Amino acid sequence: AKGDGAAAKGLLEQALRAAPQDEMAHALYATVLGVSGDAAGAIAHLNGVLKQLPQSVTIHRALGEAHARARDLPASEAAYRKAFELADPKGDLPAYLGAAGGLGDALLSQNKLD
């Protein structure tokens, strides 16, 4: 059903058991946790994933979003900055632009321009 976070969480948990390296499934799982009010759970999940996938732009971007949801803007900025540093504009332009946009949002939210 629309808005059924528990069902979405369950489906994503199944997907992650079947494909534990699926970066997008991890990011979506963290988003479901975050919008369900468990920003700390989302952050913990993503930090765990980063131990296996430290170069993942997708996971760093999701972590930036999770920190923003938790209102930890410096941590959000740091995660988006790492995603931006890792992103390859020639290899994956959408990921690069997403990281740049997230970093820009984090900076503007803190009234920072650098």
Secondary structure as the mmCIF struct_conf table of DSSP 4:
data_model
#
loop_
_struct_conf.conf_type_id
_struct_conf.id
_struct_conf.beg_label_comp_id
_struct_conf.beg_label_asym_id
_struct_conf.beg_label_seq_id
_struct_conf.end_label_comp_id
_struct_conf.end_label_asym_id
_struct_conf.end_label_seq_id
TURN_TY1_P TURN_TY1_P1 LYS A 2 GLY A 3
HELX_RH_AL_P HELX_RH_AL_P1 GLY A 5 ALA A 18
TURN_TY1_P TURN_TY1_P2 PRO A 20 GLN A 21
HELX_RH_AL_P HELX_RH_AL_P2 GLU A 23 VAL A 35
TURN_TY1_P TURN_TY1_P3 SER A 36 GLY A 37
HELX_RH_AL_P HELX_RH_AL_P3 ALA A 39 GLN A 52
TURN_TY1_P TURN_TY1_P4 PRO A 54 GLN A 55
HELX_RH_AL_P HELX_RH_AL_P4 VAL A 57 ARG A 69
TURN_TY1_P TURN_TY1_P5 ALA A 70 ARG A 71
HELX_RH_AL_P HELX_RH_AL_P5 LEU A 73 LEU A 86
TURN_TY1_P TURN_TY1_P6 PRO A 89 GLY A 91
HELX_RH_AL_P HELX_RH_AL_P6 LEU A 93 SER A 109
TURN_TY1_P TURN_TY1_P7 GLN A 110 ASN A 111
#
